[in-house]
Each structure stands twice: as C-alpha cells, then as structure tokens.
C-alpha cells in the first residue's frame, strides 16, 4: 500500500478542528507538534520584543487513495480563509513500518523486525 504524509500548519488552538475534519474524511489519527511562525511579516512588537505567533503542526499518515479527501476536509474546516489560517500539503512516503495496515512495503511479515 502506498502512503502520503499530510502536514497541516494552523494557528494555536485549531488542531482539534483539523483532526475532527480529518477523521470525518477517513483519517485514523495524527501527531501534533507545537511550533512558532518565523516569517518577518508575522512578528509583532510587544514592549520592543518580537513576539512570534504560536502554531500547531499536525502530521497525518494516510493511504495515498485517501489523501485528497482528507486534505480537502481539513482546508474546508481550518484553511487560510478561517480563523485557523491553515495551510496543508503532502509528501510521498517511501517506506512504512509498524502500522497494522501493512508492516512495510517490501518485506513479508515473518521477515520483518519484531517489536518488543
């Protein structure tokens, strides 16, 4: 099975909206990371100190066949024209280990490393 990694970057506090939309479009889960924007146009001065807006990065591993549907659902819920101000893109995934849908793209189950 082929996979893609969907990456969504939204304003802080919108990762739940992203995951609700993604799950509604067949995603089974995701990973959220706290981040800060670094674009110079995003920095605001507060008492002479630059304050960068906080962001959340959500990573969703998805079968390639579901990727477009998930991305459309996420952008409809938290895209640039919403308060979430999100962007979304995907990257190809060459190999996957340790998920229930397939141990990996090139090995038989008995040849795969065992997890303890």
N, C-alpha and C positions, 0 to 999 in steps of 0.2 A: 504494500500500500504506500502511496506517495503522500507526504505531509508538507505543510507550509507552517511557518511561524508568523502569526499575526501579531503585530506590535501596535498598540494604541497608546497615545500620549494625550492626557487630558488634564484639566485643572484639578487641583487637590479637592477631594470630596466626591468625585464623579466615577470612581472605579466600580462602585456598586451598580450604578446605572449601566455602565459598559458591560459588566458581567451578566446583569439581568437580560440585556438585549442579546448578548452572545449566546446565553443558554437558551433563549427563545428561538434561536436560529440553529440549534443543534450542538453548540459547544458544550463540553462536559466540565470544563474548569479552566483556570488560568492562574497566573502568578502576577502579583502586584509589587512594584518597587517604588519607593518614594524617590523623587528627583527634584531638581531645580532647573528652571529655564536659564539659559545663559545669553540669549540674544540681547544685544545692546539696547534695542528699542523696548525691551521688556523691563529693563531695570528702572526702578523708581527710587528717588532720593528721599530718605527719611532722616532728618537731622544730619544731613551731609553724608550718610552712609547708603550705599547702593543696596537695595533690597530686591532679590530675585524672586519671581513668583514660584510657588511650590507647585509641582506637577506630580502626577502618578503615571507610571508606565505599566501597562498591562500586557503580558505575553500569553498568547493562546496558541497551543499546538493543535493543528486541525488537519484532518484529511483534506487533500487538495480539492476534492469534489465539493466540500462544504465551505471553503474559504470565502468565496464571493458573497454567499448568502450571509455569513457571519459579519463580514466587513460592512455590507450594506445596512444591516440591522444596527450595528454599533454606531455608524455615522448618522443614521436617522435619529438615534437617541442622544448622542453626545458629540456630534460633529462640530465643525467650525462655526456654524450658524446657531449654536446653542450655548448655554451658559458653561457647558463642559469644555467648549472651544477645542475639541479633539481633532487629532489627525490620526490616520490609520494607514498602515502599509503592511505588506507581507514579504517574507523572504523564503526561498526554497530551502528545504531541509534534506540533506544528503543521506542521513542515517538516523535511526531512532532505536534506542534500547530501553527496555524496562517498562513498556506500557502493555496493557492487556490486549489491545487490538493486534499486536504483532511484536514479537520480541525484537526483530530488526529486519531490515530489508534484504539481507544477504545470507543469513545463517539459518540452519534448521534448529528447532527448539533444543534437541539433545546436544548440539554443539555450542550453544550459547553459554556465556558465563552464568554461574549460579549465584543468586543473591542470598546472603546470609541473614 
